[in-house]
Structure formats: C-alpha cells, structure tokens
Amino acid sequence: MHVALAVKPLEELTTQYGPMRTVLHYKAPTAVPAQQHPTYVFNILGGQTLRESVINGADGTPDLFVRLVKYIDPVSQWTRFAVDYWSVNGFWATDHVHRAVAESAYEDAVRTEFAEPTLTLSRERFTRGLASFYDVTDVI
C-alpha cells in the first residue's frame, strides 16, 4: 500500500517558502563557497536517504541516482533536505529547510531526467514510463 501526499507544485512552494539553494554543482557557481564543498559532499553523502531513484549500468553499478536526503548543514548546523543528483556525466545538489519543497524538487528532478535523459539508454527503458526507465524509483 502506498500513501501519496497532496503536495503543491514546486513553483507554488517556491513562491511560498523560497527557492532551493544550490550547494554543489559540477560546473556552475553555488550559494556556498568552494572551500566548503568537500564538507557539504561529506554531510550530504552521509545523510539519511529518504527517497531514491536509480539507473544502473550494464555492470550493475549506478550510472545515475537522484536522492532526497535529510542532513545537517555543516555551517548552520540546521537540519536541511537535499536533492542529491549524481550521474556519470555530472553532479549537483540543492537543499532547503522545508521538506515539502525538497520533496517536490526531487520529484521534478526525477521526472525531468525521464523527459530529457542525460544518459544514452535503450529504447526498452521508455516502454512503461518511470517504472521501466529507472531500475529503482518511488515516483509514481
């Protein structure tokens, strides 16, 4: 049995609570100084995974994952919620103090990857929507 929460669209949540903050990006500027990036990487990777979507490569290891993570911000020491995106082509992480905003951003990232894939994938991955596109996903 699955429980689906009625969550407002990301645009509406962003208007109400503010935008996600970019804390890591493989080629763009971020809201945190570059000197702090290793600490953010450590804290986000060590955070509690709340949701996850994964595409495995031919060898069985992930070629792409998108995670919703609860973690402790290394500077403010506040609990934050991050969308952690990593693939063989690049990585980024955004975060927010409100879980609802991060949940919506996570779902948006998962659906955007399906709509505009960054990996070269077989045609079979697109036959049944998100269920066949990702090896693991909790986005309906």
C-alpha positions as CSV (number, residue, x, y, z in Angstrom):
1,M,0.0,0.0,0.0
2,H,1.3,3.4,-1.0
3,V,0.4,6.7,0.6
4,A,0.5,9.7,-1.8
5,L,0.6,13.1,-0.2
6,A,-1.1,16.0,-1.9
7,V,1.9,18.3,-2.4
8,K,1.7,21.7,-4.1
9,P,3.6,22.2,-7.3
10,L,7.3,23.2,-7.0
11,E,6.5,26.7,-8.4
12,E,3.9,27.4,-5.7
13,L,6.1,26.1,-2.9
14,T,9.0,28.2,-4.2
15,T,6.8,31.3,-4.1
16,Q,5.6,30.5,-0.6
17,Y,8.9,29.3,1.0
18,G,11.7,30.4,-1.3
19,P,13.8,28.6,-3.8
20,M,16.1,25.6,-3.4
21,R,19.7,26.6,-2.7
22,T,22.4,25.2,-4.9
23,V,25.2,23.9,-2.7
24,L,27.1,21.7,-5.1
25,H,27.4,21.8,-8.9
26,Y,30.0,20.3,-11.2
27,K,30.3,23.3,-13.4
28,A,28.2,26.2,-12.2
29,P,28.5,28.6,-9.3
30,T,26.9,27.7,-6.0
31,A,25.5,29.5,-2.9
32,V,28.3,28.2,-0.7
33,P,32.0,28.9,-1.1
34,A,34.0,26.3,-3.0
35,Q,36.2,25.8,0.1
36,Q,33.1,24.3,1.9
37,H,32.2,21.9,-0.9
38,P,34.0,18.9,0.5
39,T,32.2,19.3,3.8
40,Y,28.8,19.5,2.1
41,V,29.6,16.5,0.0
42,F,30.5,14.5,3.1
43,N,27.4,15.6,5.0
44,I,25.0,15.0,2.1
45,L,26.5,11.6,1.3
46,G,26.3,10.7,4.9
47,G,22.8,12.0,5.4
48,Q,19.7,9.9,5.8
49,T,18.3,8.8,2.4
50,L,14.5,9.4,2.4
51,R,13.8,8.7,-1.3
52,E,15.8,7.4,-4.2
53,S,15.7,6.8,-7.9
54,V,18.5,4.9,-9.7
55,I,19.5,3.8,-13.2
56,N,22.1,1.0,-13.1
57,G,24.7,0.5,-15.8
58,A,25.4,-2.8,-17.6
59,D,27.8,-3.8,-14.8
60,G,25.1,-3.3,-12.1
61,T,26.6,-0.2,-10.5
62,P,24.6,3.1,-10.6
63,D,25.1,5.3,-13.7
64,L,22.7,7.8,-12.2
65,F,20.9,8.4,-8.9
66,V,18.7,11.1,-7.6
67,R,18.2,11.1,-3.8
68,L,16.2,13.1,-1.3
69,V,18.4,13.3,1.8
70,K,17.9,14.7,5.3
71,Y,21.3,16.1,6.5
72,I,22.9,18.5,8.9
73,D,24.2,21.7,7.2
74,P,27.9,21.9,8.2
75,V,27.8,25.7,8.6
76,S,24.4,26.4,10.3
77,Q,24.1,23.0,12.0
78,W,20.4,23.1,11.0
79,T,18.6,20.1,9.5
80,R,18.1,20.6,5.8
81,F,16.7,18.5,3.0
82,A,18.8,18.0,-0.1
83,V,18.2,16.7,-3.6
84,D,21.4,14.9,-4.5
85,Y,21.8,14.2,-8.2
86,W,24.8,12.2,-9.4
87,S,25.5,10.6,-12.8
88,V,28.5,9.6,-14.8
89,N,28.0,12.9,-16.6
90,G,27.9,15.3,-13.7
91,F,26.5,16.1,-10.2
92,W,24.7,18.7,-8.3
93,A,22.9,19.2,-5.0
94,T,20.3,21.6,-3.9
95,D,18.7,22.0,-0.5
96,H,16.0,23.7,1.6
97,V,14.9,23.9,5.2
98,H,11.4,22.7,4.3
99,R,10.9,19.0,3.3
100,A,7.9,19.7,1.2
101,V,9.9,22.0,-1.1
102,A,12.7,19.4,-1.4
103,E,10.2,16.6,-2.0
104,S,8.7,18.5,-4.9
105,A,12.1,19.3,-6.3
106,Y,13.1,15.6,-6.0
107,E,10.1,14.5,-8.0
108,D,10.7,17.3,-10.5
109,A,14.3,16.1,-11.0
110,V,13.2,12.5,-11.5
111,R,10.6,13.4,-14.0
112,T,12.9,15.9,-15.8
113,E,15.5,13.1,-16.2
114,F,12.9,10.9,-17.8
115,A,11.6,13.7,-20.1
116,E,15.2,14.9,-21.1
117,P,17.6,12.0,-20.4
118,T,21.2,12.8,-19.8
119,L,22.3,9.2,-20.4
120,T,22.2,7.2,-23.6
121,L,19.7,4.5,-22.8
122,S,18.0,1.6,-24.7
123,R,14.5,2.1,-26.1
124,E,13.2,-0.5,-23.7
125,R,13.7,1.9,-20.8
126,F,10.9,4.1,-22.2
127,T,8.2,1.4,-22.7
128,R,6.4,1.8,-19.3
129,G,7.2,5.3,-18.2
130,L,9.1,5.8,-15.0
131,A,8.6,2.2,-14.0
132,S,10.9,0.9,-16.8
133,F,13.1,4.0,-17.1
134,Y,14.5,3.7,-13.6
135,D,15.8,0.5,-12.0
136,V,14.6,1.8,-8.7
137,T,12.2,4.7,-8.1
138,D,9.4,5.7,-5.8
139,V,7.9,8.4,-8.1
140,I,4.5,7.3,-9.3
